[in-house]
Amino acid sequence: PASLERAEEALAAARELGDQELVIWTLAACGGLSYYSPVSAQRYFTEAAELAQAVGNLPMLCHIRGYQAFAANVAGAPLTSRLAAEEGRDIADTIGDCFMSRFCRVWQGFALLAEGDISKACDVLTSLLAETQAANERMLSLIVSVGLSNAFAFGGELPAAAELLQSARHLTAIMGGLHEDAIFNASALVAVF
């Protein structure tokens, strides 16, 4: 999964085999490996989404929309991120994929925050945090905690932001320091306010 070159080789093989489902999955993998190259990621995800729609693969389409939402978030394109997240969430809710619904709502919340809709971002992320904690999804809980902390900081709710970061520190310690950098970043934001 760390090699775009290998993923592109797999994509070429899938195309040669004519296996549309495999082509969709490998396009999504190529897009995921291109997160930090927004133009390339968008190209892979767009083709994957078109193919998934053409064959009626809603489970794959909701995954692709979630990945697009994350990639657009990384690229600093909140509107694109939010629209992909909302479509992915709606599909996930329709097919009963609770995890992908939550995954998409993470990026919806981050996009709303980037768009300056702090109140709505807080609403989305607050309800989402309760869901991720109830489902014992530590990774999503950690990411949501950081996003919600940022939203609280921007909204002037510094004690609530600091409390969330304390919880996030506990989660990252359990997970071996994963995403500790995001917690430091959010802590700096709280300190600035």
N, C-alpha and C positions, 0 to 999 in steps of 0.2 A: 503493500500500500504506500510505500514511500517513494516509489519510482513512477513518474509519469510516463517515462519511456516504456516501461513494462506494461503499463495500463494501455498505452496506445497500441502496443503489439497485440494485446488481448483483444482490443477493439477491432484491429485489422483481421484477426482470426475469426471473430464473431461475424464480421461482415462477410468474410469468405464462406463461412458455414451457412449464411443466410438465416441465422437464428435471431429473429427480431427481439425476443425477450433478452437474450444475451447481449445484443447490441445496446439495448436500453441500459442494462446494468453496467456495461463497460463504459458507456458514455457518461453515466452518472459518476462512476469511479474516476474517470478522467477529469470531470468537472470538479469533483472533490479534491483531487490532487492539484487543481489549478486555482484554488481559492484566492491565492495572493496574486493572481494574474487575471483581473476581472474580465478582460475581453475574451480570453481563452475559456474561462469558466462559463461565461454566458453562452458562448458558442456551443459548448458541449451540452449544457443544460437545456438550451433551446431545442436542439435536435432531439435530445432524450425526451423532453416533454411532448414534442410533436409526435414522436413515435408512440409514446405511451398513450396519448389521446387516440391516435389512429387505431391501435389494437384494443382500446378500452381497458387498459391496465390502470385502474384507479389507485390501487395500493402503491404502485411504482410512481404514479404521477404525484401523489401526496408527498412521497419521499423527495422527489425532484424539486417540488415547490419549496419544501423545507430547506433543502440544500441551497437553492437559489436565494432564499431569504437570508441565509447565513452569509453566502458569498457577497450579496449586495450590501449587507451590513459591514463586512470587512472592507468593501470598496468605498464605503461612505455614501451609499445611495439609499437613504432611508425610505423614500417613497417606493422604489422598486422592491426593497426588502419587505416593506409592510404589505404591499399588494400580493407578492408571492406567498408570504406567511399566511395572509388571510385566506387565500385560495387553498393553500395546503391544509390549513386548519379545517376549512369547510369540507373538503374531500375526506379528511381523516375522520371528522365527526360523522359524515354520511356512512362511511364503511366500518365505523366502530374501532378505529385504530387510536386508542387513547394516548399512547406514547407519542405518536407523530403529531397528534393534536397539541399536546403539551410542547413538543419541540418547536412547532411552528409558532405557538403563542409566545415562546421565549423571544423570538426574533421580531414578532409583532410588537411586543413591549419595548424592546430596544429601539425599534424604528420609531415608535410613537415618542419616545424620549428624545431621540435625535431630531424629530420634527418639532419639538417644543411643546408637545401635548403631555405635560407632566402629570396632570390629573388622571387622564385616561391610561397613561403608562403605569401609574401607581395601581389603578384598578386592575388592569390585566395582570401585572406582576404579583400583586398581593394574593389574588385568588389562585394564581398559578403556583405560588410558593406553597400554599396549603396543599394543593394537589400533588406536587412533586414530593413533598415530605410524607404525605399519606401513602404514596406509592413507593417510598423508600428509594427514590431516584436521586442519589447523592450528587451526581454530576449536574443534572438539571437544577437541583436545589441550590447548588453552589453558584451556578451562572445566574440564576434568578435572584439570589441574594445580593450578588454584586450589582446587577442591574437595578434592583429595587433600592439598594443603598444609594446609588447614584441619583435615582429619581427623588428619593427623600432629601438628599443633600441639595439638589437644585430647587426643591420645593421649600427649603428652609427648615426641614424637620431633622436637624442634626442628631439629637439623641437617638431617634429611631434608626437613622443611617448607621450610627456607630454600633448600635446593638446588633443590627444585621451583619455588620462586618465581623463582629465577635463570633457570631454563629458561623459565618463563612470561614473564619480562621480555624474553627474546630473541624469543620468538614474537610478543609484542605489538609489538615494534619492527618486525619483518618485516611485520606487518599494519597499520602506520601508527598504532599506539597504541590499537587497538581493545581494549576492556575493561581498559584500564590501571587504571581505578578499582577494579576487583575485585582486582587485584594489590596496590594500595596498601592496601586493606581487609585482605587476607590477611597482608600484611607487618605491619600494625598488630597483628593477632592474634598473630603469632609474637613480636613485641616485648613484648606484654603477658605472655606466658608466660615 
